[in-house]
Amino acid sequence: CLMEDEDFGSNITRDLFLEMCKPMMSKVQKVLDDAREAAGFPVETYDFVEVVGGASRVPWVKEMCSKAFGDKELSTTMNADESVARGCALQAAILSPLYKVRDFEVRDALKVPVSIGWMGSAADAEAEKGEDDGEQMVGGEGEYKTATVFPVGSPHNTLKLLTFHRKGPFEIKAEYADTTELVEGTKKELGTYKIDLPAQTEAKKVKVKAKLTLHGTFSLEGAQLVEEEEYEETVKEKRELPDEEEKPAEGEAEAEKPAEGEAKEGDASPDAEAKEEKKPAEKKYEWVDVKKMKKRTKRTDLKITATGTPGLPESVIQKRQDEEFAMQAEMREITETDEKRNDLEGYIFNMRDKIAEGGELGAYISNADRDAFNSSLMTSEDWLYDNPDSTKAQYIEKLEELKASGDPVVFRHKEEGLRGEWITAVLGTVKNYRTAAQEPGDKYGHISPDKLSKITAACADVEAWLEDTKAKQEGVPKHEKPVLLCADMEKKNIELAKLCDEILKEPKPKPAKEEKKEEAPKEEAPKEEAKEEAPKETPKEGGVLDVD
């Protein structure tokens, strides 16, 4: 009932409802047919069909979807939010190097074709299509030409190489070729790109890289001027040397001739035996420098200036970025202010409990100082709650004021806890070095007694200082400034160790080298006499041997 007890409710039959939905059925059927054709796979190859969304649950919509894909049973395991979330998570895992997922292939395809337009030139008209690896952008002089570079179904992250022939700068306009699939309000134009080609005497080849990005947007990635140039290069070539006839040496021919009157054997075939068969001469080569003309391809990057591209102007983007940085700084200031406010509040509550009688720090503060400190804590607490909008600097200042009274109390408590450990450490150091000086043994026996006595004296000084200061400390109450500080004991310990180590690190003297005694040269044994003696001279026959 809407008004005056009138009932506007009514009933409708399913047949009447389906009759009313007939105009929508044709639209749904077109969407299904287009999707099936765009996929390019036979319906028999589909494993299952998932429908997502509330409208897909309408019975006649489900029936049409099932018939469009070979009467397959529809799957309704996901709602719209889940499908988007799962798809985003899967794509993020695929792109991230930190996650390993199964080999899924997600193919994003272009839904609206993209075309480019350019003003033709005479050089384009003369160029033959398919001349090289890029697509030839042809067109007559003064003729505006268009071509679809990325048709419907082109996979995302695709690069195409376009070839132009130009003498100077030129422009390329990009736009959607079919606006029927565009969302209402979307501009058809994708931008104008100016290629800054320096003036040339003749038409040169220009290669332009057009890209359909991973996100489905169009852009010109770059342009290059391609030139063929000749250059001279010196190379090594192997050449054969000309044959040279060997001339006989002087007198050689005459020596080979037989003397006159000499008997000649085998006169029957003098030519066959006198002449030797001549062997072929070995070929000789040499390496020579030869200058040759060669060709090489020179590529020069060209500047591309884009205007009218979709999106915000650079000035607006910069302004928005500055605004974002300002908001981040403001948020950071708010966060840090809250942290300092919490630090101040926590310090007030913490110190109030600790300095109370029987508290952790109660014995290390006098009654008068405790009352004054409690008063400061109370005043700071009242100020904290009365001024919730205070700045970070004000909170820091208040906290420093309270720490000026609280830090000495904390310091006295800390000294009391560490004093015993440092006394033990210093006495242990004194004992170790004194033992090393009084009982050097083999390790330190090479060090002079005067130096070792310095160690003993230094140990005695430190020990005496420690005993004297320790006795004074025993008479100081816990709530007063201590006289035996851990820092002083640490300093004494370091100084003693440094002095003693310099003495004890003295290296041992190297042992004296033993001089080798020169041994007397051994007398050589007499050489053995030759076994065979020289034969004695025998007297001649008929001679007389004089024995006197």
Secondary structure, DSSP 8 states (H G I E B T S, - for coil): --STT--------HHHHHHHHHHHHHHHHHHHHHHHHHHTS-GGG-S-EE--SSGGGSHHHHHHHHHHTTS--EE----HHHHHHHHHHHHHHHH-TT----------B-SS-EEEEEE--HHHHHS-TTSSSSEE----TT-EEEEEEE-TT-BSSEEEEEEEEESS-EEEEEEES--TTS-TT--SEEEEEEEE----SS-EEEEEEEEE-TTS-EEEEEEEEEEEEEEEEEEEEEEE---------TTHHHHHS--TT---S-TTSHHHHHS---------EEEEEEEEEEEEEEEEEEEEEEES-SS--HHHHHHHHHHHHHHHHHHHHHHHHHHHHHHHHHHHHHHHHHSSTTSTTGGGS-HHHHHHHHHHHHHHHHHHHH-TT--HHHHHHHHHHHHHHHHHHHHHHHHHHHHHHHHHHHHHHHHHHHHHHH--HHHHTTS-HHHHHHHHHHHHHHHHHHHHHHHHHHTS-TTS--SS-HHHHHHHHHHHHHHHHHHHT-------------------------SS--------TT------
